[in-house]
């Protein structure tokens, strides 16, 4: 989702390509870098392909006119898209994701660049032919041929592209990638590989842009680069963030506002990927709420890449200067980029095996994808690839890009080795465009005007489609139908086009003389500041509301009498459905064990012990995953009342069992096995516990035998094997039957609106697993016992979502702390007979 014009200035990355050519310097003339954006009159011929090495020896340049000066003069006179003053041009190639800023191609400037800072509005472009290039020039230019080499049957668009160095097929590739991303998000819920394609394109064009600055100016201009980048990225992103923040209170449930405003603020500062990784968000989890700005993770990765890549080029340039090897800069960069790409790829493969959800959002694990594009930018200009080979490569690349998500189910394998499929496919498309477009090449398809137009809107399409999809799902409680999904895509296209027409294009045009230029330059940052202010305001207000609600909720009396919480079912209270608490507290009303001090993350293996109650009381242990942690408020209430010494060991996603689960990823299984092994060793060295209480997510877990086949007995045997050492040392293992699990997010929405228990409850046959294996393992097993609290979750009609004025669930499968606290009297009654 970035530009398709390899211009060598910041404008090539984040703004119009019509900028003024700067005078050449002899120092810059010595830098041998291949770039595709000079005029056809000075492009390389097929007989003299460009290389990354030194230019051929040529006649020495006079002080008055260097070879680079003659090259730039020729470019200015012959190319309709030479670097000159910004005009109201629609050609705004940008090298960023879904970057992806817009790019249109149907208008060109009509003035000649005169110098570094000013232009003469009356001076028209010269029609004189450009002087022929020398061999020296041919050695350092990308082999992009002029319109004269193109077939007469090719479109005017493609001929214009050839003449200016513009790459319309990359715009078409961006269009295909953006539509793939939207399609898979809306209907398939799988990884399409489209974002990976955007990353490759971004690396390709960003590298060309930075090297182009060095070639023309003898150095990288970081301030200009970042300013133009901000002018492309910030305005559209800021508008989307403000719109989401404004609509969220109207279209989302109160319990979803905290996550949404938190991510709006993170997205404003381009750290959304870090926020999602820290929160352990599974990008493709169907049962979880996804905020309307979760797609900003990709822009955050790309924004971080721009800073790293800019620093990389600056370091390489400085090294070349200090070593007096400026002419070797392309080789320095090639070696450095290749090494970092290999290292990033290796890190990605390793991290995917250890912690795939974190790897998915990691900039370090994704950098190799940008690196492939950068390597293509450094290597391809020096290759003369036969047209037939480029034709085959282009079609194979396009087929690979489109087919990846349909053929491979690799959601749990990205961005490791599996991501080579879409990224190398994108590189093949770039290979196909390194010379004149073949008659049957993929460029003819990708350069069609509708695809090029959509490619120019790909940034906006990426930004808009996701919040539209989330708002649709939350408003209707359903996934989009085929027609509704098409409506989401159409709305995203229309909003992207409007945003470009009325915001982005006006900001990118040169301001009138009477408008202060500094104010225009500050507009993108001002828009982003507004988004940050809106996000911070919403987050502050939501946090205050949650704190007040939780204080009130935790002050509710816990008793077997009355009609508050579980007591309402025990006492058959007729109005137990009425909720006395705002629903804003539900998502944050989780177990007190959900802290860094007391919980081990999904990929972690460290043992974290927390202690509560009376240190000299009866020793009781709670172990297990998040479903075991859901019962902690109830167990702590029992421990406080009876003076027990309560210890906890809690790891998300890990069942206290030796059996293998099919629902786990390979990395999760490994970390869980290590954690369980450490726990057994730790417990073997401690004083035995009187009670060891555990629970697990029964409906989600699928245990398998050694061959990977689902096997209930394998699950039961796994529990017995884990419990045996504890029972042998005198402990009683207590297995709490799992709480009901909601089948859909729409039920949570129902619970936040006035209604009746009949409308917002889960049928008994949908609330529980077909067989509770942990409870089955505890039945008739010496030293183990099962505790069933189902009667305080359900009655004959089903399992309501609000009981005794208290919300029961904070998400699809976990209890609120407020309701779990009301279970304490009933859990205590079940445990008392088990204490010796």
KATALIN-V558387 format. One record per backbone hydrogen bond with DSSP energy under -1.0 kcal/mol. CO is the residue of the C=O (numbers start at 0). NH is the residue of the N-H. E is the energy in kcal/mol with one decimal. If there is no record, write none. Layout:
co=CO nh=NH e=E
co=CO nh=NH e=E
This chain:
co=3 nh=166 e=-2.1
co=4 nh=6 e=-2.0
co=8 nh=11 e=-1.3
co=9 nh=13 e=-2.9
co=10 nh=14 e=-2.0
co=12 nh=94 e=-1.5
co=16 nh=18 e=-1.8
co=24 nh=28 e=-1.8
co=27 nh=30 e=-1.4
co=34 nh=141 e=-2.0
co=38 nh=41 e=-1.7
co=39 nh=42 e=-1.5
co=44 nh=47 e=-1.3
co=64 nh=61 e=-1.1
co=65 nh=69 e=-2.4
co=66 nh=70 e=-2.5
co=67 nh=71 e=-2.7
co=68 nh=72 e=-2.5
co=69 nh=73 e=-2.5
co=70 nh=74 e=-2.4
co=71 nh=75 e=-2.7
co=72 nh=76 e=-2.0
co=73 nh=77 e=-2.0
co=74 nh=78 e=-2.5
co=78 nh=81 e=-1.1
co=82 nh=20 e=-1.1
co=86 nh=88 e=-3.6
co=89 nh=91 e=-1.2
co=89 nh=103 e=-2.9
co=90 nh=16 e=-1.0
co=93 nh=2 e=-5.5
co=93 nh=95 e=-1.0
co=119 nh=122 e=-1.8
co=133 nh=137 e=-1.7
co=134 nh=138 e=-1.4
co=136 nh=139 e=-1.7
co=138 nh=50 e=-2.4
co=141 nh=143 e=-2.6
co=145 nh=148 e=-1.6
co=146 nh=149 e=-1.1
co=150 nh=153 e=-1.5
co=154 nh=158 e=-2.0
co=155 nh=159 e=-2.7
co=156 nh=160 e=-2.2
co=157 nh=161 e=-2.4
co=158 nh=162 e=-2.0
co=159 nh=163 e=-1.5
co=160 nh=164 e=-1.6
co=166 nh=169 e=-1.3
co=167 nh=171 e=-2.2
co=168 nh=172 e=-2.0
co=169 nh=173 e=-2.4
co=170 nh=174 e=-2.2
co=171 nh=175 e=-2.2
co=172 nh=176 e=-2.5
co=173 nh=177 e=-2.7
co=174 nh=178 e=-2.2
co=175 nh=179 e=-2.1
co=176 nh=180 e=-2.4
co=177 nh=181 e=-2.2
co=178 nh=182 e=-2.6
co=179 nh=183 e=-2.7
co=180 nh=184 e=-2.2
co=181 nh=185 e=-2.4
co=182 nh=186 e=-2.5
co=183 nh=188 e=-3.0
co=192 nh=196 e=-1.6
co=193 nh=197 e=-1.9
co=194 nh=198 e=-2.0
co=195 nh=199 e=-1.7
co=196 nh=200 e=-2.3
co=197 nh=201 e=-2.6
co=198 nh=202 e=-2.3
co=199 nh=203 e=-2.3
co=200 nh=204 e=-2.6
co=201 nh=205 e=-2.6
co=202 nh=206 e=-1.8
co=203 nh=207 e=-1.7
co=204 nh=208 e=-2.2
co=205 nh=209 e=-2.5
co=206 nh=210 e=-2.4
co=207 nh=211 e=-2.1
co=208 nh=212 e=-1.6
co=209 nh=213 e=-1.6
co=210 nh=214 e=-2.4
co=211 nh=215 e=-2.2
co=212 nh=216 e=-3.1
co=213 nh=217 e=-2.0
co=220 nh=224 e=-2.4
co=221 nh=225 e=-2.9
co=222 nh=226 e=-2.6
co=223 nh=227 e=-2.4
co=224 nh=228 e=-2.1
co=225 nh=229 e=-2.8
co=226 nh=230 e=-2.1
co=227 nh=231 e=-1.1
co=228 nh=232 e=-2.6
co=229 nh=233 e=-2.1
co=232 nh=236 e=-1.4
co=233 nh=237 e=-3.1
co=234 nh=238 e=-2.1
co=235 nh=239 e=-2.2
co=236 nh=240 e=-2.4
co=237 nh=241 e=-2.4
co=238 nh=242 e=-2.5
co=239 nh=243 e=-2.6
co=240 nh=244 e=-2.5
co=241 nh=245 e=-2.1
co=242 nh=246 e=-2.4
co=243 nh=247 e=-2.3
co=246 nh=249 e=-1.0
co=246 nh=250 e=-2.3
co=247 nh=251 e=-2.6
co=252 nh=255 e=-2.1
co=253 nh=256 e=-1.3
co=255 nh=259 e=-1.8
co=256 nh=260 e=-2.9
co=257 nh=261 e=-2.3
co=258 nh=262 e=-2.1
co=259 nh=263 e=-2.2
co=260 nh=264 e=-2.1
co=261 nh=265 e=-2.1
co=262 nh=266 e=-2.6
co=263 nh=267 e=-1.8
co=264 nh=268 e=-1.2
co=265 nh=270 e=-2.6
co=266 nh=269 e=-1.4
co=270 nh=274 e=-2.2
co=271 nh=275 e=-2.5
co=272 nh=276 e=-2.1
co=273 nh=277 e=-2.5
co=274 nh=278 e=-1.8
co=275 nh=280 e=-2.3
co=281 nh=284 e=-1.3
co=290 nh=293 e=-1.6
co=292 nh=295 e=-1.9
co=293 nh=296 e=-1.7
co=294 nh=297 e=-1.3
co=295 nh=299 e=-2.2
co=296 nh=300 e=-2.3
co=297 nh=301 e=-2.3
co=298 nh=302 e=-2.8
co=299 nh=303 e=-2.3
co=300 nh=304 e=-2.0
co=301 nh=305 e=-2.2
co=302 nh=306 e=-1.5
co=303 nh=307 e=-2.2
co=304 nh=308 e=-3.4
co=305 nh=309 e=-2.3
co=306 nh=310 e=-2.2
co=307 nh=311 e=-2.4
co=308 nh=312 e=-2.5
co=309 nh=313 e=-2.4
co=310 nh=314 e=-2.5
co=311 nh=315 e=-2.5
co=312 nh=316 e=-2.7
co=313 nh=317 e=-2.5
co=314 nh=318 e=-2.5
co=315 nh=319 e=-2.3
co=316 nh=320 e=-2.2
co=317 nh=321 e=-2.8
co=318 nh=322 e=-2.2
co=319 nh=324 e=-3.3
co=320 nh=323 e=-1.3
co=324 nh=327 e=-1.6
co=325 nh=328 e=-1.9
co=327 nh=331 e=-2.4
co=328 nh=332 e=-3.0
co=329 nh=333 e=-2.6
co=330 nh=334 e=-2.4
co=331 nh=335 e=-2.6
co=332 nh=336 e=-3.4
co=333 nh=337 e=-2.3
co=334 nh=338 e=-2.3
co=335 nh=339 e=-2.5
co=336 nh=340 e=-2.5
co=337 nh=341 e=-2.2
co=338 nh=342 e=-2.4
co=339 nh=343 e=-2.6
co=340 nh=344 e=-2.4
co=341 nh=345 e=-2.5
co=342 nh=346 e=-2.6
co=343 nh=347 e=-2.6
co=344 nh=348 e=-2.4
co=345 nh=349 e=-2.2
co=346 nh=350 e=-3.0
co=347 nh=351 e=-2.4
co=348 nh=352 e=-1.4
co=349 nh=353 e=-1.2
co=350 nh=354 e=-3.8
co=354 nh=358 e=-2.2
co=355 nh=359 e=-2.2
co=362 nh=366 e=-1.3
co=365 nh=368 e=-1.7
co=366 nh=370 e=-2.5
co=367 nh=371 e=-1.9
co=368 nh=372 e=-1.2
co=369 nh=373 e=-2.2
co=370 nh=374 e=-2.9
co=371 nh=375 e=-2.1
co=372 nh=376 e=-1.9
co=373 nh=377 e=-1.8
co=374 nh=378 e=-2.4
co=375 nh=379 e=-2.0
co=378 nh=381 e=-1.8
co=379 nh=382 e=-2.2
co=385 nh=389 e=-2.2
co=386 nh=390 e=-2.3
co=387 nh=391 e=-2.0
co=388 nh=392 e=-2.5
co=389 nh=393 e=-2.5
co=390 nh=394 e=-2.0
co=391 nh=395 e=-2.5
co=392 nh=396 e=-2.5
co=393 nh=397 e=-2.4
co=394 nh=398 e=-2.5
co=395 nh=399 e=-2.4
co=396 nh=400 e=-2.5
co=397 nh=401 e=-2.3
co=398 nh=402 e=-2.5
co=399 nh=403 e=-1.5
co=402 nh=406 e=-2.7
co=403 nh=407 e=-2.7
co=409 nh=412 e=-2.3
co=409 nh=413 e=-1.1
co=412 nh=415 e=-2.0
co=415 nh=418 e=-1.5
co=416 nh=419 e=-1.9
co=417 nh=420 e=-1.5
co=418 nh=422 e=-1.8
co=419 nh=423 e=-2.4
co=420 nh=424 e=-1.5
co=421 nh=425 e=-2.0
co=422 nh=426 e=-2.0
co=423 nh=427 e=-2.0
co=424 nh=428 e=-1.5
co=425 nh=429 e=-1.9
co=426 nh=430 e=-2.4
co=427 nh=431 e=-2.0
co=430 nh=433 e=-1.7
co=437 nh=440 e=-1.5
co=440 nh=443 e=-1.2
co=441 nh=445 e=-2.5
co=442 nh=446 e=-1.9
co=444 nh=447 e=-1.6
co=447 nh=451 e=-2.5
co=448 nh=452 e=-2.8
co=449 nh=453 e=-2.3
co=450 nh=454 e=-2.7
co=451 nh=455 e=-1.7
co=454 nh=457 e=-1.1
co=456 nh=460 e=-2.7
co=457 nh=461 e=-2.5
co=458 nh=462 e=-2.3
co=459 nh=463 e=-2.6
co=460 nh=464 e=-2.4
co=463 nh=467 e=-2.0
co=464 nh=468 e=-2.1
co=465 nh=469 e=-2.7
co=466 nh=470 e=-2.7
co=467 nh=471 e=-2.0
co=468 nh=472 e=-2.4
co=469 nh=473 e=-2.6
co=470 nh=474 e=-1.9
co=471 nh=475 e=-2.4
co=472 nh=476 e=-2.4
co=480 nh=484 e=-2.8
co=481 nh=485 e=-1.9
co=482 nh=486 e=-1.9
co=483 nh=487 e=-2.0
co=484 nh=488 e=-2.2
co=485 nh=489 e=-2.8
co=486 nh=490 e=-2.6
co=487 nh=491 e=-2.2
co=488 nh=492 e=-2.3
co=489 nh=493 e=-2.5
co=490 nh=494 e=-2.7
co=491 nh=495 e=-2.4
co=492 nh=496 e=-2.6
co=493 nh=497 e=-2.5
co=494 nh=498 e=-2.6
co=495 nh=499 e=-2.2
co=496 nh=500 e=-2.6
co=497 nh=501 e=-2.7
co=498 nh=502 e=-1.6
co=498 nh=503 e=-2.1
co=499 nh=504 e=-2.8
co=502 nh=506 e=-1.7
co=503 nh=507 e=-1.5
co=504 nh=508 e=-1.1
co=511 nh=514 e=-1.5
co=515 nh=519 e=-1.3
co=516 nh=520 e=-2.2
co=517 nh=521 e=-1.9
co=521 nh=525 e=-2.5
co=522 nh=526 e=-2.5
co=523 nh=527 e=-2.1
co=524 nh=528 e=-2.3
co=525 nh=529 e=-2.0
co=526 nh=530 e=-2.0
co=527 nh=531 e=-2.4
co=528 nh=532 e=-2.4
co=529 nh=533 e=-2.7
co=530 nh=534 e=-2.6
co=531 nh=535 e=-2.7
co=532 nh=536 e=-2.4
co=533 nh=537 e=-2.4
co=534 nh=538 e=-2.3
co=535 nh=539 e=-2.5
co=536 nh=540 e=-2.3
co=537 nh=541 e=-2.2
co=538 nh=542 e=-2.5
co=539 nh=543 e=-2.0
co=540 nh=544 e=-2.0
co=541 nh=545 e=-2.5
co=542 nh=546 e=-2.5
co=543 nh=547 e=-2.0
co=544 nh=548 e=-2.3
co=545 nh=549 e=-2.9
co=546 nh=550 e=-2.0
co=547 nh=551 e=-1.8
co=548 nh=552 e=-2.6
co=549 nh=553 e=-2.8
co=552 nh=555 e=-1.5
co=563 nh=566 e=-1.3
co=564 nh=567 e=-2.1
co=565 nh=569 e=-1.8
co=566 nh=570 e=-2.3
co=567 nh=572 e=-2.7
co=572 nh=575 e=-1.1
co=574 nh=577 e=-1.1
co=575 nh=804 e=-1.8
co=581 nh=584 e=-1.2
co=582 nh=585 e=-1.6
co=585 nh=588 e=-1.1
co=587 nh=589 e=-1.7
co=588 nh=816 e=-2.7
co=590 nh=593 e=-1.8
co=592 nh=594 e=-2.7
co=594 nh=598 e=-1.6
co=599 nh=651 e=-2.2
co=609 nh=647 e=-1.9
co=611 nh=645 e=-2.5
co=613 nh=616 e=-1.9
co=617 nh=644 e=-2.9
co=618 nh=689 e=-2.1
co=618 nh=690 e=-1.2
co=619 nh=646 e=-2.8
co=620 nh=692 e=-3.6
co=621 nh=648 e=-2.4
co=623 nh=650 e=-1.9
co=624 nh=628 e=-2.1
co=625 nh=629 e=-1.4
co=627 nh=630 e=-1.1
co=628 nh=631 e=-1.5
co=630 nh=634 e=-2.4
co=631 nh=635 e=-3.2
co=632 nh=636 e=-1.8
co=633 nh=637 e=-1.8
co=634 nh=638 e=-2.5
co=635 nh=639 e=-3.0
co=636 nh=640 e=-1.8
co=637 nh=641 e=-2.2
co=638 nh=642 e=-1.3
co=638 nh=643 e=-2.0
co=643 nh=613 e=-1.7
co=644 nh=619 e=-2.6
co=645 nh=611 e=-2.8
co=646 nh=621 e=-2.4
co=647 nh=609 e=-1.5
co=648 nh=623 e=-1.1
co=649 nh=599 e=-2.0
co=650 nh=653 e=-1.6
co=654 nh=656 e=-2.1
co=659 nh=703 e=-2.4
co=664 nh=668 e=-2.4
co=665 nh=669 e=-2.1
co=666 nh=670 e=-2.3
co=667 nh=671 e=-2.3
co=668 nh=672 e=-2.6
co=669 nh=673 e=-2.2
co=670 nh=674 e=-2.4
co=671 nh=675 e=-2.9
co=672 nh=676 e=-2.2
co=673 nh=677 e=-2.5
co=674 nh=678 e=-2.4
co=675 nh=679 e=-2.3
co=676 nh=680 e=-1.9
co=677 nh=681 e=-2.4
co=678 nh=682 e=-2.9
co=679 nh=683 e=-1.9
co=682 nh=685 e=-1.3
co=689 nh=731 e=-1.9
co=690 nh=620 e=-2.7
co=691 nh=733 e=-3.1
co=692 nh=622 e=-2.3
co=693 nh=735 e=-2.6
co=695 nh=697 e=-1.5
co=696 nh=700 e=-2.0
co=701 nh=661 e=-3.4
co=702 nh=710 e=-2.4
co=704 nh=707 e=-1.9
co=708 nh=704 e=-2.4
co=710 nh=714 e=-1.3
co=711 nh=715 e=-2.2
co=712 nh=716 e=-2.8
co=713 nh=717 e=-1.8
co=714 nh=718 e=-1.7
co=715 nh=719 e=-2.2
co=716 nh=720 e=-2.3
co=717 nh=657 e=-1.3
co=717 nh=721 e=-1.6
co=718 nh=722 e=-2.4
co=719 nh=723 e=-2.1
co=722 nh=726 e=-2.5
co=723 nh=727 e=-2.5
co=725 nh=730 e=-2.1
co=726 nh=729 e=-1.8
co=731 nh=691 e=-2.7
co=732 nh=784 e=-2.3
co=733 nh=693 e=-2.7
co=734 nh=786 e=-2.5
co=744 nh=748 e=-1.5
co=745 nh=749 e=-1.9
co=746 nh=750 e=-1.9
co=749 nh=752 e=-1.5
co=755 nh=759 e=-1.7
co=759 nh=800 e=-1.5
co=761 nh=798 e=-2.3
co=762 nh=765 e=-1.7
co=762 nh=766 e=-1.2
co=766 nh=740 e=-2.1
co=770 nh=772 e=-1.1
co=771 nh=775 e=-2.3
co=772 nh=776 e=-2.4
co=773 nh=777 e=-1.6
co=774 nh=778 e=-1.4
co=777 nh=780 e=-1.5
co=780 nh=783 e=-2.2
co=782 nh=732 e=-2.4
co=784 nh=734 e=-2.9
co=786 nh=736 e=-3.0
co=788 nh=791 e=-1.9
co=789 nh=792 e=-2.3
co=789 nh=793 e=-2.3
co=797 nh=794 e=-2.7
co=798 nh=761 e=-2.3
co=800 nh=807 e=-2.8
co=802 nh=805 e=-1.5
co=803 nh=564 e=-1.5
co=804 nh=579 e=-1.9
co=805 nh=802 e=-2.5
co=807 nh=815 e=-2.2
co=811 nh=741 e=-3.0
co=813 nh=809 e=-2.3
co=815 nh=819 e=-2.4
co=816 nh=820 e=-2.2
co=819 nh=822 e=-1.3
co=820 nh=823 e=-1.3
co=822 nh=826 e=-2.5
co=823 nh=827 e=-2.6
co=824 nh=828 e=-1.7
co=825 nh=829 e=-1.3
co=826 nh=830 e=-1.8
co=827 nh=831 e=-2.2
co=830 nh=833 e=-1.7
co=831 nh=834 e=-1.3
